[in-house]
Amino acid sequence: LVAVAATAQLAPGRAVAVRHGQVPVFEVVARGGGGGDAAEPTGLRQVFCVGGHSRGVTAASFAQDCVHLAVAARDAEWSVVRTDLRHAEPAEVGRGKAPHGTPFERVALSPFAKRLVGATATGTSIVDVGRGVTLETIPHGHGPSPPTALQYSNDALRVLSAGVDGKLRLWRVEDDDAMAGAL
């Protein structure tokens, strides 16, 4: 699946996404692939549209399980939905507000969507998806701009951030009951 989150404007007042606060999700259509050959992509087919936000989407990111999708929007809310195709519509599994009412500019989900990391221009926050609460917020260390990229490690113990300052930062994420959410 491919999720498209766009904040760019085609023309004044017209969003690239279907409507403000929505993220279209597409399935890659392919042909071939039999007998050990690689399938050849032939196009995209829109499967559904994830909505639920009142303002434009700032970020979208799949978890490594390829089922959960995190969405952040200018309404300063984030949500996580299940996108597996057994459901007719995406099912929301978590929702909350970004700290201090500042929208997340980037988001990343832990491999099975237990935690979400979101970044603003001033800090990086770790969120418990199931409870919808921010566990901790720290300065992100990339100067006055938010990180340009966030990525969870496969073991969910580290988050990598990249910034316009040209630096990569590797953060250790404590993910047990005693230290839940510590960056």
C-alpha positions, 0 to 999 in steps of 0.5 A: 500500500502507498499513502499520500500525504500532501500539504502543498497547494496546487492553487490558492485554497486547493489541497493536493489531497482529496480534501483537507484532513484526508489521506488517499491510500493506494494499492500497487497493481502489478502483472507477472511475477510467476515462476520466480520472476519479479512482478512488474508494477503497472499502476496504482488503484485507490483502495480507500481514503483515511479521513477524520482530521479537520485541517490539512495533513502534515505527515503519514507513515506506515508501521513496519507491519504494513498494516498500521498508518499514522496520520498527523494534521494541522489540527494538532491531532494525530491518529493511527488506523488499521489499513489491512484490506479485510476491513471495508474501511480503515479502523481507528486504533488510536487518536490524540493531540500533539503536545502544546497544540503544535502539529507534528510535522513528521511521524513514525510508528513502532513496528506494531504501532504501540508507540508513535514518535512525532516531531515539531519545530521545537521537540520530539515526542513519544506517544502511547498509541493505545492510551492516546497520551504523550509520554515524553517530549524532548528537544530534537537537536536539529536546530530551528527546523523540525526533523526532515525524517523519522524512522523506527528501528526493526526492534523498536528500541531506536529512532533515527532522525535526520535534519536540515542541519545535515545530521543524523541522530539516533535516539534510544527508546525505552519501551518497557513498563518501568521506563515506558516512552523514555527517549 
